[in-house]
Amino acid sequence: MSARAKGIIYGVGLGPGDPDLMSVRADRLVRNSRHIAFFRKLGRKGRARSIVDGMLRPDAIEFAMEYPVTTEIPLSDPRYNAILSEFYSECTQRLCDLSSSGEDVVVLCEGDPFFYGSFMHLFTRLQTTCDVETVPAITGMSAAWTASGAPITWGDDILSTVMGTLHETALTDAMTRADALVVMKIGRNLPKVRRALAKAGKANRAILVEYASMEGQTVRPLSEFDGETLPYFSIIVVHGQGRRP
């Protein structure tokens, strides 16, 4: 990319995990950018970085943004937001410094950058001081319901996306009111999610998809899984049964 008075920071959605599902624009930006930034857990390669293996130019300069905390302290602890806020501010400053020097930067984003992703926390800080553009992508939930082999909605079905981190009462209420469901951020919240699905009368239709579109993808009824926790890349879908010709 050519140098200019001020560079552009691109939040590039990589899709659900399979490089073949990236957009043409995302592929072009990733392959041509000299500066590549991505999030990862400390000591890990990072899923976003793994998706683009073999795609980066030889002289690419990588900026790994390593989370200072993930599950070490609960979300309800005031320190959690304080620590992450400082982390995102530091990352923003680093990206703005590169932009101010005329460099373009591609920030790799799993799924879609504006759908429950870490890039959103950078975007809100960057948009007032830097030139920033977002490249949309296929979401992980889209890959999950596609992997299930059935449409997620029909006719006038109401689709709700709910987080397993919600209080059980809120989970149950959202699940009861929706016709079709996508449940994310499950992890250690699986027992609570199971109870909420049962109370909402949807447990018998719940499908568990792990690693949608990625190596190791599995699809099975939730009732066939007897564990108490799930890996990060796990989504539960409940298909709508609405109006159809």
C-alpha positions in Angstrom: 0.0 0.0 0.0 1.3 3.4 -0.9 2.4 5.9 1.8 0.2 9.0 2.3 0.0 11.9 4.8 -2.1 9.7 7.0 -2.7 6.0 6.9 -6.0 4.1 7.1 -6.7 1.5 9.8 -8.8 -1.3 8.5 -10.9 -3.6 10.7 -11.0 -6.6 8.4 -13.5 -9.4 9.1 -12.0 -12.8 8.3 -15.2 -14.7 8.6 -15.9 -17.8 10.7 -12.6 -19.5 10.3 -12.3 -21.1 6.9 -10.0 -18.8 4.7 -12.1 -19.7 1.7 -15.0 -17.8 3.3 -13.2 -14.5 3.4 -14.4 -11.7 1.1 -12.3 -10.7 -1.9 -11.6 -7.3 -0.3 -10.5 -8.9 3.0 -8.2 -11.2 1.1 -6.7 -8.4 -0.9 -6.1 -6.2 2.2 -4.5 -9.0 4.2 -2.2 -10.0 1.4 -1.0 -6.5 0.6 -0.7 -4.8 4.0 2.7 -4.3 5.5 1.3 -3.8 9.0 -0.9 -6.6 10.5 -2.4 -6.3 14.0 -4.5 -9.0 15.7 -5.7 -10.0 19.2 -4.6 -13.1 21.0 -4.4 -14.7 24.4 -1.0 -14.5 26.1 1.2 -17.3 24.9 -1.1 -18.3 22.0 -0.8 -17.7 18.3 -4.3 -16.4 18.0 -7.2 -17.7 15.9 -7.3 -14.7 13.6 -3.6 -14.9 12.9 -3.9 -18.7 12.2 -6.6 -18.0 9.6 -4.3 -16.0 7.5 -1.3 -18.4 7.7 0.6 -18.3 4.4 -1.2 -15.1 3.2 1.0 -12.4 4.6 3.7 -10.7 2.5 7.3 -11.5 3.4 8.1 -8.1 4.9 4.9 -7.9 7.0 5.3 -6.4 10.4 3.0 -8.0 13.0 1.5 -6.4 16.1 0.1 -8.9 18.5 -2.4 -7.3 20.9 -2.3 -9.7 23.9 -5.3 -9.6 26.3 -4.1 -8.8 29.8 -7.1 -10.7 31.2 -9.7 -13.1 29.9 -11.3 -15.5 32.4 -8.9 -14.9 35.3 -11.3 -12.6 37.1 -15.2 -12.4 36.8 -16.9 -9.9 34.5 -18.6 -8.4 37.5 -15.3 -7.4 39.1 -14.7 -3.7 38.5 -11.1 -4.4 37.7 -12.1 -6.4 34.6 -13.4 -3.3 32.7 -10.6 -1.1 34.1 -7.9 -3.4 32.9 -9.4 -4.0 29.5 -10.1 -0.3 29.0 -6.5 0.6 29.6 -5.4 -2.2 27.2 -7.7 -1.0 24.4 -6.5 2.5 24.9 -2.8 1.4 24.6 -3.6 -0.6 21.4 -5.4 2.4 20.0 -2.5 4.7 20.6 -0.1 2.3 18.9 -2.4 2.0 15.8 -2.8 5.8 15.7 0.9 6.3 15.8 1.3 4.1 12.8 -1.5 5.9 11.0 0.0 9.3 11.8 3.3 8.2 10.2 1.4 7.4 6.9 1.2 3.7 7.4 -1.9 1.6 6.6 -2.7 -1.1 9.2 -5.0 -4.1 8.9 -6.5 -5.3 12.1 -7.5 -9.0 11.8 -11.0 -9.7 13.2 -12.6 -13.1 13.7 -16.1 -13.2 12.2 -17.5 -9.8 11.5 -15.8 -6.8 13.1 -19.0 -5.2 14.4 -20.6 -8.4 15.8 -19.4 -9.0 19.4 -15.8 -8.6 18.4 -12.9 -6.9 20.2 -12.4 -4.5 17.2 -15.5 -2.6 18.3 -13.6 -1.4 21.4 -10.8 0.0 19.2 -13.2 1.5 16.6 -15.0 3.6 19.2 -11.6 5.0 20.2 -10.2 5.3 16.7 -13.0 7.0 14.9 -12.6 10.4 16.4 -8.8 10.6 15.8 -7.9 8.3 12.9 -9.1 7.3 9.5 -10.7 3.9 10.1 -12.7 1.6 7.7 -14.5 -1.7 8.5 -14.7 -4.7 6.1 -17.7 -6.9 7.0 -17.7 -10.6 6.9 -19.7 -13.8 7.4 -20.4 -14.3 11.1 -19.7 -17.4 13.1 -23.4 -17.9 13.8 -24.1 -18.0 10.0 -21.5 -20.7 9.6 -23.0 -22.6 12.5 -26.6 -22.7 11.2 -25.3 -23.5 7.7 -23.3 -26.4 9.2 -26.5 -27.7 10.9 -28.0 -28.3 7.5 -31.2 -26.5 7.9 -32.5 -22.9 7.6 -32.4 -21.0 10.9 -35.6 -19.1 10.1 -38.8 -19.4 8.1 -41.5 -16.8 7.2 -42.0 -14.4 10.1 -39.8 -16.2 12.6 -38.2 -14.0 15.2 -34.5 -14.8 15.6 -32.7 -13.8 18.8 -29.0 -13.9 19.6 -28.4 -14.4 23.3 -25.3 -14.6 25.4 -24.7 -17.5 27.8 -23.2 -14.9 30.2 -26.7 -13.4 30.9 -28.6 -14.1 34.1 -30.7 -17.2 33.9 -33.9 -15.3 34.1 -33.0 -13.0 31.2 -31.8 -16.0 29.2 -35.1 -17.9 29.8 -37.2 -14.8 28.9 -35.3 -14.2 25.6 -35.4 -17.8 24.7 -39.2 -18.0 25.4 -40.0 -15.0 23.3 -38.0 -16.0 20.2 -38.9 -18.5 17.5 -35.3 -19.2 16.6 -32.2 -18.9 18.7 -28.4 -18.5 18.4 -26.7 -18.9 21.8 -23.1 -17.7 22.1 -20.5 -17.2 24.8 -21.4 -20.5 26.4 -18.3 -22.0 27.9 -18.8 -22.7 31.6 -22.3 -21.3 31.4 -23.5 -24.5 29.7 -25.5 -25.8 32.7 -27.4 -22.5 33.0 -28.0 -22.4 29.2 -29.4 -26.0 29.4 -31.8 -25.0 32.2 -33.0 -21.9 30.3 -33.6 -23.9 27.1 -35.6 -26.4 29.1 -37.7 -23.8 30.8 -38.3 -22.1 27.4 -39.4 -25.4 25.9 -36.7 -25.5 23.3 -34.2 -28.0 24.7 -35.3 -30.8 22.4 -34.6 -28.7 19.3 -31.2 -27.3 20.4 -28.2 -28.2 18.1 -24.6 -27.8 19.3 -22.1 -26.7 16.6 -18.4 -26.6 17.6 -15.7 -25.0 15.4 -18.1 -24.1 12.6 -16.3 -24.0 9.2 -13.0 -24.8 11.0 -11.0 -28.0 11.3 -12.6 -30.2 13.9 -16.2 -29.0 13.2 -18.8 -31.1 14.9 -22.6 -30.9 14.8 -24.9 -32.8 17.1 -28.1 -32.4 19.2 -27.2 -30.7 22.5 -28.9 -33.6 24.3 -26.1 -35.9 23.0 -23.4 -33.8 24.8 -22.9 -34.6 28.4 -20.1 -32.2 29.3 -20.4 -29.2 31.7 -18.4 -26.7 29.6 -17.7 -25.9 26.0 -14.7 -24.5 24.0 -14.9 -20.8 22.9 -15.9 -21.6 19.3 -19.2 -23.3 20.3 -22.7 -22.1 19.3 -26.1 -23.5 20.0 -28.8 -23.0 17.4 -32.5 -23.6 17.6 -34.2 -23.6 14.3 -37.4 -21.7 13.7 -40.5 -23.5 12.5 -42.4 -20.7 11.0 -44.6 -20.0 8.0 -43.6 -21.6 4.7 -45.4 -22.2 1.3 
